[in-house]
Amino acid sequence: MMSRTTARAVSRTGSTRGRSAGVTLIEMMIAIIILAVLLAIGVPAFRDASLGSKLGSTATNLVASVQLARSEAIKRNRTMTLCSSTDGATCAGSDDWETGWVVLDPDGVVFQAQEAAPRTILVTQTAGPNSLSFQPIGIGATAATFRVCRDDPVGAQERTVSLSASGSPTVTITYDRSCP
């Protein structure tokens, strides 16, 4: 025979009658609110990180082209030119570099053609001549400054690529929103 205590224990553990196996409306609303808050925080942070990556990549490509033009000038003992280009073969003669750029020798032979920057990125030359020439000793003709930034107001990050008269490039991260 079963004791009274054992019978109660069996009836409590053996039956799920009266309990709901689903989620209540309040629990669902709380979960949706938490998800909305996490998305509100996470999406802008992800977009800002993605923007920083695109800006950094474009600035690094420009610095690599400067270094290539300088090293080829030394290696070949010829003047090398870095300039903006729309077709990847000739100089465009403008200070808008987001369409791409090329490294050329005096005969017009292309050593490197950089394709256009991503659609949302602006690359403008803010100081210096429209084309940069590197002498056979590796020195540039003049100093130049480039601004790499986003073409819409979302995100305050920018990159400034400065080129000294000696031909040495530096990249600086700025947040002054001075892009055109």
NUDOSE-160997 format. One record per residue (C-alpha): x, y, z; residue in one letter. Coordinates in pm, 1 decimal. Layout:
BEGIN
<<X Y Z> a>
...
This chain:
BEGIN
<<0.0 0.0 0.0> m>
<<109.4 351.4 -81.3> m>
<<138.8 604.8 189.7> s>
<<-33.0 936.4 165.2> r>
<<294.4 1127.1 119.6> t>
<<402.8 904.9 -168.9> t>
<<65.2 942.6 -341.8> a>
<<91.6 1322.8 -326.0> r>
<<444.4 1316.1 -467.0> a>
<<334.8 1100.5 -761.9> v>
<<38.0 1320.1 -841.1> s>
<<249.2 1637.2 -827.1> r>
<<528.0 1511.6 -1052.0> t>
<<328.5 1290.4 -1284.4> g>
<<79.2 1546.2 -1409.0> s>
<<136.6 1862.3 -1612.8> t>
<<-229.9 1942.3 -1627.4> r>
<<-292.2 2309.0 -1560.9> g>
<<54.3 2422.0 -1676.5> r>
<<108.3 2601.0 -2006.6> s>
<<385.2 2480.9 -2239.1> a>
<<391.7 2803.8 -2449.9> g>
<<515.9 3160.7 -2411.5> v>
<<294.2 3432.1 -2273.1> t>
<<230.1 3757.1 -2455.3> l>
<<418.2 3954.6 -2189.9> i>
<<725.4 3730.5 -2222.5> e>
<<717.7 3772.4 -2599.8> m>
<<690.5 4152.4 -2573.0> m>
<<985.0 4168.2 -2332.2> i>
<<1196.8 3956.7 -2568.7> a>
<<1107.6 4184.5 -2863.8> i>
<<1194.2 4498.0 -2662.0> i>
<<1532.2 4352.0 -2562.1> i>
<<1603.4 4258.6 -2925.6> l>
<<1508.3 4609.1 -3043.1> a>
<<1742.3 4772.6 -2789.7> v>
<<2030.1 4543.7 -2890.0> l>
<<1974.6 4621.2 -3259.3> l>
<<1953.1 4995.2 -3190.3> a>
<<2294.8 4977.4 -3024.9> i>
<<2458.6 4722.6 -3253.8> g>
<<2364.7 4838.2 -3604.7> v>
<<2520.2 5188.8 -3584.0> p>
<<2834.8 5044.6 -3425.2> a>
<<2863.8 4789.0 -3706.6> f>
<<2807.5 5055.6 -3970.9> r>
<<3075.3 5275.9 -3815.0> d>
<<3321.7 4984.5 -3806.3> a>
<<3243.5 4902.3 -4169.3> s>
<<3296.0 5267.1 -4266.2> l>
<<3631.1 5274.5 -4086.6> g>
<<3739.5 4964.4 -4274.9> s>
<<3648.1 5110.0 -4616.3> k>
<<3816.2 5442.6 -4540.3> l>
<<4129.6 5272.2 -4410.7> g>
<<4148.2 5043.3 -4711.6> s>
<<4116.8 5330.5 -4960.2> t>
<<4377.5 5540.6 -4775.0> a>
<<4613.6 5240.4 -4762.9> t>
<<4573.4 5186.4 -5138.5> n>
<<4664.6 5550.4 -5200.9> l>
<<4972.3 5524.8 -4975.5> v>
<<5077.5 5203.2 -5153.4> a>
<<5054.5 5381.6 -5488.4> s>
<<5264.6 5670.9 -5357.9> v>
<<5527.7 5426.8 -5235.3> q>
<<5521.9 5236.9 -5565.3> l>
<<5569.9 5556.9 -5768.5> a>
<<5856.9 5663.7 -5543.7> r>
<<6032.3 5325.0 -5547.4> s>
<<5992.6 5285.3 -5924.8> e>
<<6143.2 5632.8 -5975.7> a>
<<6448.4 5525.9 -5776.9> i>
<<6469.9 5179.0 -5931.7> k>
<<6433.6 5290.5 -6293.9> r>
<<6616.4 5623.4 -6253.8> n>
<<6322.5 5800.2 -6420.5> r>
<<6057.4 6042.9 -6310.4> t>
<<5734.4 5863.6 -6217.0> m>
<<5393.7 6029.4 -6197.0> t>
<<5094.0 5950.0 -5977.7> l>
<<4770.0 6113.5 -6091.2> c>
<<4392.5 6073.1 -6085.3> s>
<<4247.2 5877.5 -6374.8> s>
<<3903.9 5793.6 -6508.3> t>
<<4014.3 5533.6 -6762.9> d>
<<4308.7 5362.9 -6588.0> g>
<<4548.1 5463.6 -6867.3> a>
<<4587.6 5842.9 -6863.7> t>
<<4584.2 6130.1 -6615.4> c>
<<4248.3 6301.6 -6565.8> a>
<<4397.9 6628.8 -6443.6> g>
<<4147.2 6678.6 -6160.3> s>
<<4163.3 6673.7 -5780.9> d>
<<3882.8 6413.0 -5752.9> d>
<<4065.1 6084.9 -5704.8> w>
<<3767.0 5859.3 -5621.9> e>
<<3745.1 5766.0 -5992.1> t>
<<4082.3 5593.3 -5956.0> g>
<<4448.6 5674.7 -6013.5> w>
<<4749.5 5556.6 -6210.8> v>
<<5127.9 5540.0 -6175.8> v>
<<5295.7 5630.1 -6507.8> l>
<<5645.5 5674.8 -6644.0> d>
<<5734.2 5965.5 -6880.5> p>
<<5648.3 5749.3 -7184.2> d>
<<5293.8 5691.2 -7056.4> g>
<<5354.2 5327.1 -6958.9> v>
<<5115.4 5236.8 -6675.2> v>
<<5280.4 5063.8 -6380.0> f>
<<4969.5 5053.1 -6167.4> q>
<<4604.7 5138.5 -6227.3> a>
<<4389.1 5169.4 -5917.8> q>
<<4017.7 5123.2 -5976.5> e>
<<3757.8 5362.5 -5843.4> a>
<<3694.2 5386.8 -5469.7> a>
<<3375.9 5228.0 -5331.4> p>
<<3064.4 5418.1 -5437.7> r>
<<3012.7 5584.1 -5097.8> t>
<<3374.0 5704.8 -5053.9> i>
<<3515.4 6040.0 -5167.2> l>
<<3887.9 6086.3 -5229.4> v>
<<3981.2 6449.3 -5290.1> t>
<<4309.8 6629.0 -5308.3> q>
<<4295.3 6928.7 -5078.3> t>
<<4647.5 7064.4 -5131.8> a>
<<4922.9 7026.6 -5389.8> g>
<<4931.5 6977.8 -5766.0> p>
<<4684.4 6753.2 -5954.6> n>
<<4960.5 6503.9 -6034.7> s>
<<5253.6 6400.8 -5818.1> l>
<<5594.6 6349.4 -5975.5> s>
<<5877.9 6160.7 -5809.1> f>
<<6234.1 6232.6 -5918.5> q>
<<6489.1 5952.7 -5974.4> p>
<<6630.7 6018.5 -5627.2> i>
<<6284.2 5951.3 -5475.3> g>
<<6197.8 6304.7 -5377.8> i>
<<5856.6 6440.3 -5469.2> g>
<<5819.0 6778.7 -5634.0> a>
<<5582.9 6926.8 -5375.2> t>
<<5382.1 6835.4 -5068.5> a>
<<5023.7 6715.8 -5113.0> a>
<<4725.4 6635.1 -4892.3> t>
<<4432.1 6403.4 -4965.7> f>
<<4104.1 6360.0 -4780.1> r>
<<3931.3 6019.7 -4777.7> v>
<<3577.8 6038.2 -4638.7> c>
<<3218.3 5921.4 -4673.2> r>
<<2992.9 6108.0 -4916.1> d>
<<2696.1 6122.0 -4675.3> d>
<<2681.2 6265.2 -4323.4> p>
<<2655.3 5928.4 -4145.3> v>
<<2981.1 5857.7 -3965.0> g>
<<3234.0 6117.7 -3860.1> a>
<<3547.9 5923.5 -3948.4> q>
<<3781.3 6053.6 -4216.6> e>
<<4136.5 5981.3 -4324.3> r>
<<4392.2 6243.5 -4420.1> t>
<<4683.8 6124.4 -4632.6> v>
<<4969.8 6375.1 -4620.2> s>
<<5266.4 6355.5 -4853.0> l>
<<5576.9 6552.3 -4759.9> s>
<<5802.3 6711.0 -5021.6> a>
<<6048.6 6429.0 -4955.9> s>
<<5784.4 6179.4 -5072.5> g>
<<5703.3 6027.2 -4733.3> s>
<<5328.1 5955.7 -4681.2> p>
<<5140.9 5952.4 -4349.2> t>
<<4779.1 5863.4 -4272.8> v>
<<4586.0 6038.0 -3994.6> t>
<<4238.3 5950.8 -3865.7> i>
<<4027.3 6263.4 -3820.5> t>
<<3672.3 6330.4 -3703.5> y>
<<3624.4 6691.0 -3813.7> d>
<<3363.9 6622.1 -4087.1> r>
<<3537.2 6853.4 -4332.2> s>
<<3454.6 6655.1 -4644.3> c>
<<3279.9 6842.0 -4924.1> p>
